[in-house]
Each structure stands twice: as C-alpha cells, then as structure tokens.
C-alpha cells in the first residue's frame, strides 16, 4: 500500500518570492540552466522528495507518491522587453 504525502502549503509571499527570483534570473532560450538550477534548489529546500535537472535541461520535481501522477509543465525561458 502506497501512502501519499500531504501537499506543502505555500504562503502568497513564498510564491511571490519564487516568481520574482525566477523572472530576475536571466534565462534566454537555450540558456535556461540558471533558472532550472534555481527551481531545483527551491524544490529541494521545500521538501520535494526529488529534484533534478534532466538531460534536456528541465527542472523536474517529485513530491509524494500514489496511484496517479500529475505533471505541471511550462517554459522557463524569458526574453527582454518593456511591458
């Protein structure tokens, strides 16, 4: 029998801090290594069971276990500009 880990609850401040840190990290297309490292370090610090950079350079985090998997996937490359 597998047990499931209770979800980690993040405050708005923690989420905002991660977002600010991430968009403040230069990550042009094909140069996302620093942003991926930031995400892996963040996931490790927040108790993920595993956090790695895969062969394609993606940040991959695993938390919990159970009968189903959920994948959240998004681009982390950025481009300069004034918005």
N, C-alpha and C positions, 0 to 999 in steps of 0.2 A: 504494500500500500504506500503510495507516494503522498507526502504531505506538501501543502502549499504554503509558501512564505507570505505573511501578511504584507500588503503593499506599504511602501515607505510613504509617509505623508510629508510633503514639502510645503513650506510657507511661501506666500507670494514673494517675499523678499529673497528667498533662496532661488526661486525660479527666475526672478528678475536679474539677480546677480549672475547666474549661469548665462542667461541670454546676453547681458552686457559684455561679459567676458568673451563669449563666443564671437559676437559680431565685432569686437575690438581686436580679435586675433586675425591678422592677415591670412586669407585663405583663397587666393585666386585659383581658378580652375587648374587642375593638375598640381596645385601647391597647397593642398589641404592638410598636410601632415601635422602642423602645429595645432590646428583646430581639432583634428582627430585625437591627438595626444591630450589636449585639454579635456575633451569629453571622456576619454578613458580614465584619466586621473580623477575627474569628478565622480564618475560612476564607482570607482574603487573607493573613494572617500565616503560615498553614500551607501556603502554596504552591498553593492551588487555582488552576486556570487562569482561572477567572472566578468572581466572587461579587457578586451584586446583590440588591437588593430589587425584586421585580416590582411590577406595577401593583396587585396585590391586597394588597401589604404583606408578602409571604412572603420569607424569606431563601432564595435559590437559589444553590447552589454547583455548579460544574462542575470535575471533575478527570479528566484523561485523555481518551482517545478510543479508539474501537474499533467493532466491528461491533454491539455491544449497548450499551444504556443501562440504568442501574439508578436507580430513584428511591426515596429514603427520604423519607417524608412523616410529619410529626407536628405536633400542636398545640403552640404555644409560649405560649399564654395561660395565666395562672395565677389562682388565687383564694386569698384569705387563709383562715387556719384553723389550728387547733392539732391536730397529729397525734400 
